[in-house]
Amino acid sequence: MSPSAMTARAEGRGQGKELWLLCAPAAPRPVAELVRAFAAERPATVLGPTRGAGHELARALAAGLGLPLAERAELDVERGQSELASGARAWPALADALAAAGARALLVAEAELLCALTARALDLAPERARALHVAPGRLVLLRDDPGGLVLRRANVLAPEERAGGTALPGVDVSGERGRA
């Protein structure tokens, strides 16, 4: 069993909850565009750092969607801290988001931290985390399945977007299983 599957089982997860990670800052995308994008795929909460561009974006999104904002100091980017250390420090915020989320939650983070969290969620080695790239204003979708956290979409502009973003092995653009 993979480490993420063991963690999921230990934390009582695996219920299909979705965690959207938004790469801050969103500029040049207007916040109103992001609010419209999340109107249909409405998260239960918005999580964000306590300072910086990620904080401003998380606050604007929460206000625009009429949702609570959970500010977490663990999501603040500490300059000079390694991706591994940043991911380890911020991991509890991601785990809490999954535990507290209804069907979905939205976490806003700067690129380095977002990639570190994604790599940790997928049990990627720290050196492989550096290969991940998410453009500002783009999204990553992690789904909490019984086998652990899985990557469902990466580098997309909107939650409902089926085309674009990073292709995932075995998954076609409609989200259905692809042919081998």
N, C-alpha and C positions, 0 to 999 in steps of 0.2 A: 504494500500500500504506500502511495506517495506521501511525503511529509504534509502536503496541503490537504490530502484526504484525511490523514490522521488528525490534523489541526481542526478540520471541519467537523469531524465526528466528535472530537473532544469538546468543541465549543457549541455543539448542538446545531450546527448549520446544515447546509445541503438542501435547503428548501426552495431553490430556484430564484432566490432574490437577486436583483440586478444592482450592480454598483457602477455608475457612470463616473469616470474620471475626466475632468475637463482641464486641459492644459492652459494655464494662465501665463501671460495676459492674453485676452481675447482680441486685442486690437490687431487689425483694423476692423474686426467684426463688431457691429454695435450690439450692446447688451440687449436691446429690444429684439434683435434677430434671434439671439439665444433663448430669450424668454418664449418667443413664438415656437421655437424648435422643441422646447420642453413642455409646451402646453398639453399635447396629447399624451406624452410619455411622462406624466407628472411624477416627479420624485416625492417621497414623503418628507424629506429634509435636505438641506444643503449644508455641507461641511466645508469649512475653509480655514485658512491660517488666521492668525490674529493681527498680522501686519503685511504690508507690501501689496503688490499688484494682485496677488491671489485673494487677499482679504477684500480689496475693493470690488473685485469681480464677484466673489461669493456673496457679499452684502447686496450688491445690485441685483443679482439673480434671485436671491431669497426674497427681496422686496418686490421684484417684478412678478414673481410667481405666488406671492402671498404665503410663503413658507417660512418656518423657523430657520434661523441660521445657528449652527453649532460651530463656534469658533474653537479651534484646537491649537495650542501652542506647538504641539508635536508636528503640525503641518507647516510651521514657519521654516523657511530655508535658512540654514546656518552656513554662511559662506566659509569655505575652507574645510567643511566636513565631507568625508567621503560619501559616495552614493550608498555604500553598504551601511555606514553608520546612520545616514539620513533615513534610509528605508527601515532600519531596525527601530529608530526613535519614533517614526511615524506609523509603524505597523499597528499599534493599539488603536489609533484613530480609525484606520480602515476596518479592523475587526469590530470595533464598537459600531461603526456605520452599518455593517452587515447585521449585527445583532439587533440594532434598534430600528432598522428600516422596515417599512411595510413591504411592498413589492419591490421598491427601488429607492436608492439614495443617490445623490449627486455630490461628489467630492471635488473641490477645486484645488489644484496644486500646480506649482511651477514645474517646468519640464523635467528637470533633474530628479525631483522627488517623485513625480508621476511615474517616470520610467523605473525608478528604484522600487516603488511599491508594486508596479506591474510585474517586474522581474521576480520579486519575492513571492507574490501571489501565485506565479506560475512555476515556482521552484527552479528558476533559472540561476545558474552560477553567477556570482557578482560580475565577473568579467564579461558575461554575455549581456548584462543589463546595459552596458555602454553601447551595444549595437541597436537598442531600441530607440526609436525616434517618434515623437508625437509633436506635430506642428502647433504653434500657439492658436488657441481657439478651436482646436480639434478635440475629439473625444475618444476614449477607450471604454469598452463595455466588458466588465467581468461579471460572470454569472456564478452564483454559489450553488453548484450541483452536488449530488451525493458523493461524487468522486473527488471533490475539491473545487477550487476556483478555476474556471476555464475562461479563456479569452474568446469572446463572441464577435467583437468588432474592434478595429483599431484605426485611429487616424481618420475618423469620419467627421463630417460637419454637423450632423444632426442625429438624434436618436433614431428617428424613423428611416434614416437613409439606408437603403439596401445596396446601392451601387457606390462605388468609390471606396476610399480608404484602403487599408492593407488587406489583401486577400489572405484567407486562412486556409490551410490545407484541409481538404475534404469538405469544405463548405462553399456552396455557390453563393452568388450575390443575393439570392432570395432568402438566404438563411437556412435552406434545406440541405440535407446531406448531399455532397457531391459524389460523382462516380469515381471509382478508383481507376 
